[in-house]
Amino acid sequence: MNQVVPKAPESRVETYDIVVDEVFPHAPETIWKTLTDGTAMGRWLMAPTGFEPVEGTRFTFQTTPAGEWDGVINCQVLEVVENQRLAFAWKGGHEGNAGYGSPLDTIVTWTLTPAGDGARVHMVHSGFELPKNERAFSTMSQGWKKVVPTMAQLAGDADL
C-alpha cells in the first residue's frame, strides 16, 4: 500500500509525507542489512559517503546538481534500533533555486516489523513543505515507490 499523507499544518506552511508500506518475504534482520550496509544502499538508492548506522553519524549522498545547488544531500542518523528502526535527516538544495534543487529539510524513517514469515517495511519521508518542495515531493513520491521494492528484492541476494 502506497500513499501520500498530508499532515495538519502547525503553522502557515503545510508539510506532506511520502509513505510506502509493503510486506516482503524476508525477515526484518535480512531487510536491515540492506538498509544499513553502505555498499548495499548504493545498489538500491545512492552510494552514501561516510554512512554508519550509528546515531549522530553525518553522511552524504550525491545526486544531480542544479543551479546553485551542488547536488549534495546532507544526512545525519537520528535513530537506530537494530532490526527495527532507522531514521535520518535528509537536507539539500539551495535558497537560490526554485523547483529542482530548492531547499529541502526532511526526515526519512524506516520501520521494520515481523509479518508472518517476512517483514513489513514502512518508510516515511516526512517534512516536505508545499508549494516550495512540490517538485521534490512529486519526484521522490514516484522514486520511493520504485526504490523500496528494489531494496527488498536485494535483501534476498546472497551476496549481501
N, C-alpha and C positions, 0 to 999 in steps of 0.2 A: 504494500500500500504506500503510495507516494502522495504527499500533499503539501500544500503551501498554507501556512498558518499565520494569519495576521495577529499581531499582539495588540492589546489595548494600549493606546498611547499614554505615557506617563507625562508627556509634555506635548508641545505642538508638533513634534516630529513623530511620525508613525514609523514603527520598526516592524519588520517582517522576518520570518524564519523560513528556511528551507528544511523540510523534514523528509527523510527517507527511512522507511521501516520495512524490513524484509526478514524472512526466515530462510536460513541456509542449512544444508546438511553437514555442517561442520561444528565441532564442539567450540564453545567460546574460547578455549585455550588455543585452538588452531587459528581462529579468526584473529585473536590477539597478536599472534606472531606477524600477521600481515600488516597490522596497524602499528606495530612498534619496532619493526626492523626497517632501517633506512633503505636498504637495498630493495626489499620487497615493496616499500612505499613508492620507490621510484618506478616500479613496474605498473602500479595501478593509479598513481596520482601524479606526482612530480618527485624528482630526486631531491631530498632535503639536504641542506648543508648544516652540520652541527646538531642534528636531532639525536636526542636520547630520551627515553620515556622516564624522565626524572623531573619532578615539579621544579619550576623555576628555570629550566633549560631554555635558552633562546636559540632559535634556529631560523633558517630562511628557505624559501622556495624561490626559484627564478622562473618568471613567465615572460611573455612578450611585452617589451617596453612600449610605452605610448606617450607622446607629447613630452611633458616634463617628468614623467614617472619612469624610473629605470627598470621597472618590472619586478623589483624585489618585493616579496611578501614576507614581512617580519612576523615571526610567530614566537610564542612563549608557552611552554607547557604549564597549564594551570592546575590540572588534577590528574592523578594516576592511581587507579585501583586495579591492580593486576587482574587480568582476565575479565574485568567488569566495566571499567570506565576510563576514558581518556578524553581530556579536554585541553584545547589550546587556543590562544588568541591568534587571530589572522588579520593582519593590518597591512595595508598597502595604499598605493595611489599617491596623488599629488594635488594640492589645492588648485594648481593652475590648469588641471584637466577637468573637462566635463565629459560625461559618458564613460567610455572605457578609460580606466586609469584615474578616475576621480577618487577622492579619499574614501577608504573603507576601513572600518574598525569593528570587527565581528569576532565571534567565538564559534569554534567547531567542537561539538561534543559527541562522542561515540559511547553508546551503552550496549553492552553485550549481556544477554540473559539466556539461560538454557531454554530450549524449546523442543521437547521430545528428544530425538536423537541428534538435534542440531542446535542452532543458536539464532535468537532474534537479534538482528543488528539494527539499532535505532540511532540514526545520525541526525543531528540538528545543527544547522549552520545558522546562527542567530545574530540579529542586530543590524540587518540591512535597513538603512534609512531611505525611505522613498519620499520624493522622487529622486534625490541625489544619487542613490545607488541602484536605480532602476535597471540600468544596463547590466551591471554585475549580478544583480538578483536574477534577472531573466536568463542570462548566460549560465550562471552557476546552478540554477534550478535544473536546467537540462543536463548540465555536466554531472552533477552528483547522481542523477538518476541512472547514468551510464557507469560512473566510477564505482559505486557501491557494489553492483553485481560483479563487476570485473575483479574487485578486491576479493570478493567471496569465492569466485572461481579460482583465483590464485591461491587461496587458502588450502585448496586440495592438492596443490602442486608439491610433489615430494621433494623438490629442490629447495624449498624454503626452510 
